[in-house]
Amino acid sequence: MLQEPGHPKDKRVHPTQKPLGLMAWVVANYTNEGDVILDPYCGSGTTCVACIQLGRHFIGIEKEHKYVEIARRRVREAQNTLFAGATP
């Protein structure tokens, strides 16, 4: 199962935050690589992070500025981790 570096299981930044492993399982089992996933209630960006890790594109929508900033940070971290492991 995919693990999110730097984010312990019990650390939550959103009141209804889902575990990354759960969202990765859903994305992996119900979508195909390269698909575009829409998350209209993006919250802290867990689905977006799962999409990055699994080679899916995503559109995340969130109205609360506080959570938009958290999601942006998590997406940047996931992208940096992905690109750091890429070979030229």
Stockholm file with secondary structure:
# STOCKHOLM 1.0

chainA/1-88         MLQEPGHPKDKRVHPTQKPLGLMAWVVANYTNEGDVILDPYCGSGTTCVACIQLGRHFIGIEKEHKYVEIARRRVREAQNTLFAGATP
#=GR chainA/1-88 SS CCCCTTCCTTCCSSTTCCCHHHHHHHHHHHSCTTCEEEETTCTTCHHHHHHHHHTCEEEECCCCHHHHHHHHHHHHHHHHHHHHTCCC
#=GC SS_cons        CCCCTTCCTTCCSSTTCCCHHHHHHHHHHHSCTTCEEEETTCTTCHHHHHHHHHTCEEEECCCCHHHHHHHHHHHHHHHHHHHHTCCC
//
